[in-house]
Amino acid sequence: MSITRRAALALPALLPGLAAAQQGGGAWPSQPVRMVVPFAAGGPTDIPARLLADEMSRHLPNRIVVENRTGSGIIIGTDIVAKAPKDGLTILYTTIGHAVVKALFDRVPFDPIADFTPVALVGQIPMIMMVNANFPARNVQEFVAHVRANPGRFDYASSGNGGAVHLATELFLHMAGGLRMNHIAFRGSSAAMPDVLSGRIPMIMEVAAGAVPMMQRGELRALGISTRERSPIAPNLPTFIEQGVADYEAYTWHMVLVPSGTPAPVIQAINGAVNRALAADAVRNRLQELTMQVMAGSTPDSAAAFLRSEIAKWEPIIRAAGIRAD
């Protein structure tokens, strides 16, 4: 039996224990569950969060209300959850930013590991390397050779300093043998694209949700995808690993967490609701349309291990590249 199926079957049995854990044996509170999203409403993190929250509400005693709390990167919204009561009524829906926040900012009022318990990894969204049509490279090997022959000559764009696109590019430059390019940060990919389309900046490592439509329209040339194996979202696009950048993988990802110290029955019930939501055809299909690789069946232990591995992966890259948040 799959992990997802077991979690779904176990959820009804967990709910009484969840209520007891929260209220010392009393009834489940009547107020809604807050899902704090430390990103703006309507954006690429908010949309999956709302899909998940709506479906999770079918499997918990309370409906889940999404609350967008932005500011200082992810810090303000995340700190709200870190300091919330440990009762399951405030949960965090966040991204790779949670793994890198301490490395990027001088002062962070919470510890991303000690102050949180991961509940479930929701999914991963890969990156696609895109170049202007006039750039003289038709695959990753040619790109590496051309940049290596012209160290420091070329720029690359990102959607923001310290964001997933920036980090994924720096990881690539490091793993491709220490290539030298100049980083040009924009406020979002939409702001960067005119310069990439015009050729003023030749390359961007774009999140797949934004890259795939541009590939399909032929506006930019795609050179490689950051998955370990070829992805259904672009089955004819080779991976970086296939093209000689050994072990290169990079994603932005989405995860649900709760304040550290939340009772285990509460965590298990929320985990079951996440996995039941991800197993719903409408939710899974929509997330896949958004180019997310859905991670149904994630457990609190596997999510925690993944978070620790991401911190270990990205902190050395941030230090080596001297990346600091704006």
N, C-alpha and C positions, 0 to 999 in steps of 0.2 A: 504494500500500500504506500502511496506517495506521501511525502511530508505534508504537502498541501492538503491532501484528503484527511490525514490523521488530525491535522490542526482544525479542519472544519468540523470533524466529528466530535472533537474534544471541547469545542467552544461552549455549547450549552451547559456542559458539566462544570465549566470554570466560572460561569457567571455568578452563581451564589457565593462562591469563595471570593470572587472579585469584590462583590458588594460588602461582604464581611470584612475583607482586608481593608477596605476604605473606611468603613464606619464602625469598626469594632463590633460587628454583628448586626448593625442597623441596616436600614434600607438604602438602596443605591440613590445617590443624590439626584435631584430633579433637574439641575441645570445642565445645559449642553456641554459637551466636550469641546475645548478650544484646540484647534490645530493651528499652531502659529507657523506662518511661512515668512521667513525673513527676507522676502523679495516682493517686488511690486505686483499688484493685482494684474491679471491678464497676461503675464509673462510666461516664459517657458518652464518655470518651476511651479508657478501658481496653477496653471491649467491641469497638469497631472495631479497636483494635490487636491484640487476640487473634485476631479473624477474619483479619486480614491476615497475622499471623505464622504461623498454621497453614497457610494456603495458600502463603505464600512458602517454607515449609520443604520443599514438594514440588519446588521449583525451584532449591534451593541444596544444596551437599554436606552441610551441617549443618542440624539442626533449629534453629529460633529459639525461645528461651525468653523470655517476657515477665517483666520485673522491675519492680515498682512501687516507686519511690523518691520519696516525698513529703517536703515540708518547705520552709518559706520560699517559699511559692508554688511555682514550678517550679524554684527555684534549685538545690536539693540534687541532684535527679535529673539536671538538665541539666549541672551541673558535673561529675558523674561521667563523663558522655560526653565532655565537653570535654577531660578529663584522661586519657581512656582511650588505650591504644595505637592507632596509626593503621593497623589491620590488618583492618578490616571485621568484627571479632568483637564490637564494641559499637556499636549504632546507637540513635538517639533517635527516639521517636515522640511528637510534641508538637503544640501548637495555637498559636493567635494569641498566647498568652502569651509565646512566644519573641520575637515582634516588639515587644512592649511592655515587656519586663522591665526594660530599662535606664532607660526613662522613668519607671517606677513605683517602683523601689527605689533607695535612696541608694548601696548598695554591691552590686555584682554581680561575682563572681569570674571571669567569663568574658565574652567579647565575642560576641554572638549572630551576628555576621557573620564576624569574623576567625577565630574558633575552630571554625567549623563549615562543612561543605559540604552544601548541600541536595541530596538525592537525588531526591525526587519529592514533588509535591503529591498527596495522597490524595483529598481532597474538601473541599467547603465545605458548611456548614449555615447556612441563612438564619435571620433573626429575624422574628418576627411581633409587631406591636403589638396588645396586648390591653387592653381597658378593662372595668371593671365595668359590668354591664348597666344600671345607673342613671345612668351618666355621659352627659351630653347631647351625644354626638357619635357619628355613625354612619359617619363616614369620616374620612380624614386631614385633609381641608380643614376640616371642622367642628371637629376636635380642635385644629388650629392656631389657628383663629379664637377658640375658647373660652379657650385658654390665653393667647393674646396679650391678650385682654380682661381677664384676671385674672392679671397677672404675679406670680409668687412665691406664689400661693395654693395650688397643687396640688402634691402629692408624686408621685414615681414610685418603684417598687421595683426592686431589682436582686438578683441572686443572689450578689453580693459586690463589694466595692470594687475597682475596676480590672479586673473581669472583662469578658467579651465583652458581656454584657447592659448593664452600666454604660456601656461605651464606645460601644456602638451607640446608646444613648439620647442621650448627650451629642453624638454626631455629628448625630443627627436634630435636636436642639434648636438646634444651631449652623446647620445647613443650612436649617432652616425659618425662619430670620430672627432668630436670637438669642432664642428663647423662654426664659422663666425658670420652672423647676420645682425642687423640692427633692428631693434624692436620699436615699432610705432604703435602706441596704444590709442584706441578710440573709445568713445562712450557707446559701446554696443556694436555689434556686427553690421547693422544697417548703416551706421556712420562710416565704417571702414570700407564697405563694398564699392562705393564710387571710385576710390583711389585704386583698389585692386582691379576693377573692371577697366579702368583707363590705362592701367599699366604703370602708374606712378609708383605703386607698391606691387611687386610681382607675386607675393604669396600670402595666403592666410590658411591656417589650420582650423577650419570651420567645424562647429558642431554639426553633426549629420542632419539634424532637422532643418538647418538653413542651407546646407551644402547640396543635399539631394535635388531640390527643385532647380538650383542653378546648374547642376550637372545635366539634368533632364532637358533644360532649355538651351544647353550648349553655351552658356555665358562665360563659364570658366572651365578650365581643364582639370579634371580630378586625377591625381597621381597615385594615391594610396589611401587605405582605410585603416584605422588604428585598432581593429579587432585582432584576436589571435587567429581566427579562421575567417574565411570569407563570410560576409554578412548577407542575409536575405534582402536587406534594403538596397544593396548595390552588388549583386552576385557576380558581376563581371569585373569588379574593381579589385585588384590584388591588394593584399595586406602589405604593411611595411615589412613584416617578417619574411614573407615570400620574396621580397625585393632586397633582402640582404641586411636589414636592420634587425639583428637578432633580438628576440624577446620584447620588441617594442609593442606596448599596449598603452592606450590612454583613453580615458572616458571621463565625462562628467557623470555623476550618479545621484540618485535620490534615495533617501533613507528616512525612516521614522525612528525617533528617539523619545525617551521620557526622562524626567529628572532622576538622578541617581538616588536609590533608596525607595523607589516605587515598589510596592509589594509584588512578589513573583506571580501570584495569580492574576494581578492586574496586567502585568507585562504579557503573560501567556494569552490572556483574553484578547488584548489588542493585537498581538501577533496573529492570532487566529482570524481576527476580523480583517487584517491586512491581506492575509493569504486567501481568504474567501473572496475578497474584493478582486484580487489579481486573477483569480480563477474564473471570474465572471466574463463571459464572452465579450460583452459590450466594452468593459473596462480594458481587458487585455488587447482587444483589436484596436481600440482608440490609442492606447499607449504605443502599440506597434506602429500605427500610422504616424505617430510623433517621433519615430525612429528609435524608440526605447526598446532595449532587450530586457524583457520582463523577467524578474528573478523570483517567480512564485516558488514558495517552499523555503524561503529564508527563515532562519531561526534567530533568536537573540544571540546565541553563541556564535553562529556563523557571521552575523552582522557585525558583532564586536570584533571578531578576528579580521574581517575585511577592513573595518575602520582603522584598526591598528596597522595593518599592512599599507594602507594608503598614506598614513602619517609617515611611516618609515620610508615610503617611496618618494614622497614629494619634498619633505623637509631638506634633504641634501641638495636637491635640484634648486630649491629656492635660495639656499645659502650660497651655492656655487655661482649662481647667476646674479646674486646681490639684489633679489627682488624684494621690494617693500611696497606695502599698500599705499595708495595715494591719500 
